[in-house]
């Protein structure tokens, strides 16, 4: 009797165990699905960057203008002393000193050259007077000789023709000599005047150089043109100016006195996000040194040309942000955290970007409002966390964040949306191609001007 009921019981138990495992498997499969819902609300796109404070306006403290004189011939000069960066100074206060020793050596040399030039000038005048005096004496002698030859000729009237002829020739010879002496005197005088003039010009140049170097020497103590905080400039290598650094006519700035009542933040945006940044966009600025302080700002300029990051192939673009309001203790070079609002939609649908999948040219989601289906969607602006939905979903729809089993076997809905997107893209490509061809066909006007040779995070706040 027991054997009669044992076998059916075993079969029933096995069936129950099998059913349990099948149910557990299905429950496990459903449990692995991670889902979310389509949300509606404000959609704010932000770009986060770090920057550095600078004064919008500042007065530059530069090397003395006297050093630019051609007579000085000092192309660069070292800084021998400078006040500590951040020092608050008043108008006329001491800022820095330049190399007195170098200028003093040049000034002493210039004075020696001036003295030599003066001696040469005096010697030239004396030599000219002496030479011209000798030539004048020779002219007097030549005139007397002419007169003597004329007397001899007059007295030889009763002599033989040969003696008379000789007297006539001597007179002509004496006249020619006198004419030569007079012409020679004119040339010698001109030559002497030129020589004296050259020496005089050289003397004036030496005197001007001494005067200019004396002015430079007196100007080597740099003073503040107005009140402010001293901020060191940077040299040609990008390093801060310090004692021993040199300034030149090409990079004359020693320091700046920034206007701390008007500040800007200089930041850099990568080439991926720079197309989203426009002048006039609102910015919230945090100051790392002043936790909890949040300032309002606005983008005022966006660079047209990028620059490479050091030790990287990536390029960044400089963006300047104007800071509104006034906060005490703001100082140049402080680090800022900038939140640039590049887009705001007060009421729109959006989903996580992880919920979007792509197959060929179609973007879709796995809609789980019942049986799971592939739902084609028309998407809008996106960032690394969320993306806007134009068509294909409604608020509250459940979508999967992971692919379900056998996704290729699921039915597809919203093919009309896919066809609409496809037509829109084809139209945009056609318009772009027509614009390109029109630009190529358009004649170029001649231009006669000379031609020169030639990581930020994006997130959404709801």
HELIX and SHEET records of a PDB file:
HELIX    1   1 UNK A    2  UNK A   31  1                                  30    
HELIX    2   2 UNK A   65  UNK A   68  5                                   4    
HELIX    3   3 UNK A  100  UNK A  155  1                                  56    
HELIX    4   4 UNK A  156  UNK A  158  5                                   3    
HELIX    5   5 UNK A  161  UNK A  218  1                                  58    
HELIX    6   6 UNK A  274  UNK A  276  5                                   3    
HELIX    7   7 UNK A  353  UNK A  355  5                                   3    
HELIX    8   8 UNK A  407  UNK A  409  5                                   3    
HELIX    9   9 UNK A  415  UNK A  441  1                                  27    
SHEET    1   A 2 UNK A  35  UNK A  37  0                                        
SHEET    2   A 2 UNK A 398  UNK A 400 -1                                        
SHEET    1   B 7 UNK A 307  UNK A 308  0                                        
SHEET    2   B 7 UNK A 315  UNK A 323 -1                                        
SHEET    3   B 7 UNK A 263  UNK A 270 -1                                        
SHEET    4   B 7 UNK A  39  UNK A  55 -1                                        
SHEET    5   B 7 UNK A 335  UNK A 352 -1                                        
SHEET    6   B 7 UNK A 282  UNK A 287 -1                                        
SHEET    7   B 7 UNK A 290  UNK A 302 -1                                        
SHEET    1   C 5 UNK A 307  UNK A 308  0                                        
SHEET    2   C 5 UNK A 315  UNK A 323 -1                                        
SHEET    3   C 5 UNK A 263  UNK A 270 -1                                        
SHEET    4   C 5 UNK A  39  UNK A  55 -1                                        
SHEET    5   C 5 UNK A 457  UNK A 461 -1                                        
SHEET    1   D 7 UNK A 307  UNK A 308  0                                        
SHEET    2   D 7 UNK A 315  UNK A 323 -1                                        
SHEET    3   D 7 UNK A 263  UNK A 270 -1                                        
SHEET    4   D 7 UNK A  39  UNK A  55 -1                                        
SHEET    5   D 7 UNK A 335  UNK A 352 -1                                        
SHEET    6   D 7 UNK A 386  UNK A 391 -1                                        
SHEET    7   D 7 UNK A 378  UNK A 382 -1                                        
SHEET    1   E 4 UNK A  58  UNK A  62  0                                        
SHEET    2   E 4 UNK A 253  UNK A 258 -1                                        
SHEET    3   E 4 UNK A 228  UNK A 232 -1                                        
SHEET    4   E 4 UNK A  88  UNK A  89 -1                                        
SHEET    1   F 4 UNK A 221  UNK A 223  0                                        
SHEET    2   F 4 UNK A  94  UNK A  98 -1                                        
SHEET    3   F 4 UNK A  76  UNK A  82 -1                                        
SHEET    4   F 4 UNK A 246  UNK A 248 -1                                        
SHEET    1   G 4 UNK A 357  UNK A 359  0                                        
SHEET    2   G 4 UNK A 362  UNK A 367 -1                                        
SHEET    3   G 4 UNK A 373  UNK A 376 -1                                        
SHEET    4   G 4 UNK A 412  UNK A 413  1                                        
END                                                                             
